[in-house]
Amino acid sequence: MAAMTTGSTSRADANRRRILDVALAELLRDPDASMDQIARAAGVVRRTVYGHFPSREALISTLLDGAVEAVAAAHAEGRAGVDEPAECVARCTLAVWRVADRYRILVGPAQRSVSMQVISDRFTPVREACIEVLRRGLEQGVFSSPLPAPALAYVHEQMLFALMEAVNDGLLAPEEAGRSAAVTLLTAAGVPASRATALVAELSD
């Protein structure tokens, strides 16, 4: 009986993972993809999708949770062992964008399904890490901004969301977006454009 239960649980977990992977791909193809479309693409019946996710909002919320975890891990990787604030911002932005590019299509559906306050709350740990880097840069004179670190971190966060939407709308080429985002965040923090561009190019190469 235990073996049967374990097998059933494994199949259910595999189905759930497949549904999430397919849902992300379908939303990338069609941001308004329905639960029926996702079920067909995943090769399961509609009831199976609803068995794991009671609504489209719940499915998107779960995808958003995965995005937040991936972004947090990428941000931690980007700042690991880096003390210089400008380099830290550049590395973190490049690392985060590599993950965010996979999930950028969720920005629109997530904003329609989940309040921006909820989305913002989920990114609190990443934001706090950003604030610390920005505060250190402002204190050292690496950054120059009339905004205090918490407000500047908020601006950076909103700029990233806006750049994702720009890619989604075809206004910015995906292959250029990561570097563009890093340069944009650095210049918003007061780093001269020439220095920001050179630093990002060096790190990208």
Residue, then its C-alpha position, 0 to 999 in steps of 0.5 A: m500500500a505504501a509503495m502504491t501511495t508513493g507511486s501515486t504521489s510521484r505521478a501527481d508531483a510529475n503531473r504538477r511540474r509538467i503542468l507548471d512547465v507547460a503553463l509557462a510556455e503557453l503563457l509565453r506564446d499566449p499571455d491569455a492562455s486559458m486553463d483548457q489550453i494549458a490542459r491540452a498542451a500538457g496532455v491532461v484533462r481539464r480536471t487534472v489541472y484544476g485538481h492541482f490549481p483550483s483557478r487560473e489565478a492560483l496557477i499564475s500565483t504558483l508560477l510567480d512563487g517559482a519566479v521569486e525563488a529563482v530571482a532570489a537565488a540569482h541575486a544572491e549568486g550575483r552579489a556573492g563575494v563582491d564588495e564593490p557596489a557598482e559591480c555588485v549591482a551590475r552582476c546582480t542585475l545580469a544574473v537576475w535578468r537571465v532568470a527574469d527573462r524566462y518569467r517576464i511574460l508573467v508580469g502582465p498576467a500576474q498584475r491582473s491576477v495578483s495585486m501589485q502589493v502582493i507581488s511587491d511583498r514577495f520580493t521583500p528579501v531581494r529588495e532588502a539586499c538591494i537596499e544594503v548594496l545601494r546604501r553602501g554605494l551611497e555612503q562610499g560615494v560610488f552612487s550619487s542620488p537624491l533618493p535614499a537607498p530604500a526609495l532608490a531600490y524601489v525605483h530599480e525594482q519598478m524599472l526592471f518590471a517596466l523593462m520586462e514589459a518593454v521586451n514583451d511589447g517588442l520595444l526592446a530586443p531580448e538579447e540586449a535587455g539584460r545588459s541594457a537593464a544593468v546599465t540603466l540601473l547603474t546610471a539611475a544610481g548616479v554612475p556615469a553612463s560611460r563607466a556603467t557601459a564599460l563595466v557591464a560590457e566587461l562583466s558580460d564578456 
